[in-house]
Amino acid sequence: MKYANHIDECEDGDYFEFMPGPYDGRTGNEDSLYLNVEIFDDLELKELITEIIPEFDSYGITTVVADEWKQLAARSEVFAEMQDWAADVYKQYDEMTLIGL
């Protein structure tokens, strides 16, 4: 993938974690996808996410339901790139969790 990484592909730096399912108190999950904060900032993704999910907290835990994800994927190639992974997530869960810094 161009933007998102699996945990074993992450280099030094800070990452947002997109975790399948509801938050369970753990981070660094192998089945999550990770997005480097520099990419996040450079592409102004906070503004987009906040427009669709007003309660987004870049330093906390945010629930993302399928309808919200579809809106994100329709408006950003970063999220569109993750769409196949997200579709699998939503087959198993009603939500995913965006874990902030």
N, C-alpha and C positions, 0 to 999 in steps of 0.2 A: 504494500500500500504506500501511497505517496505521503500521506499525512499521519495516519494512525499506526500504532505499533502494538505488538504483543509485548508482554513484560520482558521477555528475553531479548528483545530488539531495542529496548530503551537504553540510551546512553545517559551520561551525566545530565543533570538538569531536573527541573520540576515538571510534573505531568498531571493532567486531569485524568481521572480514571472513570471509564464508562463500564459499570459492572452489571452483568445480567441479574435481573430480579431486584427484590427489595434489599435495602442496606442491612447487613447482618453484623456490623461492627468490625468487619475485616477490611483491610486494604491490601494491595499487591496481589490480587487474584489472578491466577493463570488464565482464566477464561474471559477476563476483561480486555478492553482495548484502551490504549493510552495515547493522549494527545499532548505534545510538548507545549508548555505555557508560552514559549516564544511564538510558535505558530498561532496559538490561540489569540495572543495579543496582536500580532502582525495582521491577522485577517479580521480583527475586530469582532470576534465571535461572541464576546460578552454582550455586546449590544444586540445582536441577533437573538441570542438565547433569551435575554431579558424581555425582548419584545414578545416572544412566544410564551415564555414561562416567567412571569413577573417576579415570582418568589425565588428565582435563581440566586444562589449564594456561591460566589467563586471560592469562598473559604469554608464552605460547609457541604452539606448533603442535599441534593436536589433529586426528586423523583421525576422521571420522564415517562409519560404514557405514550402509547403508540401514535395517537393523533398528533401530539406535539412533535414526536420524532419525524413523522411524515412532513410536517411543515418545515422543520429544520433541514431535512434532506432535500426538499424542493428548492430551498433558498441558498444552499451552500454546498459546494463541491466536497468540502471536508466531510460533511455528514452524509452526502450522497455516496461517497466512497465506502462508508461504513454500513450501507443499507442492507447488504446481504447478511452481514453479521447481526444487525438489528432485527431483521425479519426472523432469524432463528431465535433470537432472544424472546420476541413477542409471541412466538409459537409456544414457548414454555412458561412465560410469565406475563402478568398484566402490566409490568413496568420494568424499567431499568433505573439504575442509580448513577447519577453523575456526582463523583466525589471530588470536591475541590481541593485546593492547596491547603 
